[in-house]
Amino acid sequence: MFPFIRSDLLQFQAYQSHPSGLSSHLDGLDRLDTNENPLDLPVPLKQTLARAYVEDMQANRYPDGNHGSLKEAIASYVNSSAPNHSTLNASTIDSTHISIGNGSDELIRSILIATCLGQEGAILVANPTFSMYAITATTLGIPVVSVHRFEHDFAIDIAAAEAQLSCHQSPPIRVIFVVHPNSPTANALSLAELQWLRQIPEEILVVIDEAYFEFSQTSLINELDQHHNWIILRTLSKAFRLASHRVGYAIAHPELIKTLEKIRLPYNLSTFSLAAAQLVITHHQELLDNIPEIIAERKRLWDLLHCHPRITVWPSHANFLFLKLQGVNAYLNDQQLSILCQTLRDRGTLVRQINHGIRITIGTAAENQRTYSRLVLVHQ
Ligand SMILES: Cc1ncc(COP(=O)(O)O)c(C=O)c1O
């Protein structure tokens, strides 16, 4: 219709977080489809934020475009939460290692712009994985090279990845995206995958997306200073209960961070979101208090599903489970899964249909119990 629009965009659909028309009818549903924390911010913290909006924030002024104090708070959280941090000699991360995005989605886009735009590079992903890497790359005209994961444990086919790295030439692969633990399959990087990433040559950027770090407590942060071609992404949308405010951060070598900062829009985060992020980082101990409960619930739901004769559920290091449902002779196909998810939704639970299976976020104990009961009713 509009001749001035890039022709390659014509075939795309806008990203929809929920099936069309549903977004305005979510009240009362158990929302276990987007891997958020089931708990809202505690009311006293919301009140602090509301008071700060009235008393300290000026709506007519642009936000702090440098994110100075939030970067410092995040750096200090990153150091104090690093696995085995008590055995490290000194804090290794400071604000020069941090860039803050409007969700880590924005950082993914900035990384793609900084590395591959203009036919300079392609990206490598191992499917199934977080879809935004490929979606965002494609909207920027960046080629996406995919290799598969082995279904029994969803480990990356490293031989296939190596073959692609050496033979994909025009353009060459410049960025590898991995999630640790992966979404939607919830497996952490294996030792073999870690060894592979450690020897990726410095001409290739390795993005390690640790969106679910607080649930897995496994991180590559302690190795960052040995690998200047690594960048770690984190988000406040999951464990920190801040999905509505859209705050994510990247941790990397200061030179890499400087490049991301060049690309970032000057006021990419509102004053209110910056204040909310500062508040949750300051109160991280209190907010992360419910993580052990989510992990215990994960085990409880996993045990229940695992006992079901026609459900296959994979081990999880995150706040969600990935499962496939057995039909008469084979796993349910996408059409059957779509009907099942619709039926679950009609009964009050939203789950995510993905990669020929379903992904269920761990909710509150009551939500998980309802989800299990509904699932066994619709999948007898
Ligand atoms: C692996 C992974 N990375 C990044 C994101 C996006 O996070 P944000 O809300 O910070 O954009 C998600 C969201 O589901 C995710 O699963």
The ligand as an SDF file (V2000), in Angstrom:
LIG
                    3D

 16 16  0  0  0  0  0  0  0  0999 V2000
   15.5080  -14.8970   27.6330 C   0  0  0  0  0  0  0  0  0  0  0  0
   14.8400  -13.5810   27.6860 C   0  0  0  0  0  0  0  0  0  0  0  0
   15.5390  -12.4710   27.4320 N   0  0  0  0  0  0  0  0  0  0  0  0
   14.9760  -11.2650   27.4650 C   0  0  0  0  0  0  0  0  0  0  0  0
   13.6370  -11.1100   27.7470 C   0  0  0  0  0  0  0  0  0  0  0  0
   13.0220   -9.7470   27.6980 C   0  0  0  0  0  0  0  0  0  0  0  0
   13.1480   -9.0990   28.8900 O   0  0  0  0  0  0  0  0  0  0  0  0
   12.7290   -7.5820   29.0510 P   0  0  0  0  0  0  0  0  0  0  0  0
   11.3950   -7.5880   29.6940 O   0  0  0  0  0  0  0  0  0  0  0  0
   13.8060   -6.9990   29.9170 O   0  0  0  0  0  0  0  0  0  0  0  0
   12.7060   -6.9490   27.6900 O   0  0  0  0  0  0  0  0  0  0  0  0
   12.8430  -12.2270   28.0200 C   0  0  0  0  0  0  0  0  0  0  0  0
   11.4180  -12.0780   28.2840 C   0  0  0  0  0  0  0  0  0  0  0  0
   10.6490  -12.9840   28.3510 O   0  0  0  0  0  0  0  0  0  0  0  0
   13.4720  -13.4960   27.9780 C   0  0  0  0  0  0  0  0  0  0  0  0
   12.7840  -14.6170   28.2000 O   0  0  0  0  0  0  0  0  0  0  0  0
  1  2  1  0
  2  3  1  0
  2 15  2  0
  3  4  2  0
  4  5  1  0
  5  6  1  0
  5 12  2  0
  6  7  1  0
  7  8  1  0
  8  9  2  0
  8 10  1  0
  8 11  1  0
 12 13  1  0
 12 15  1  0
 13 14  2  0
 15 16  1  0
M  END
$$$$
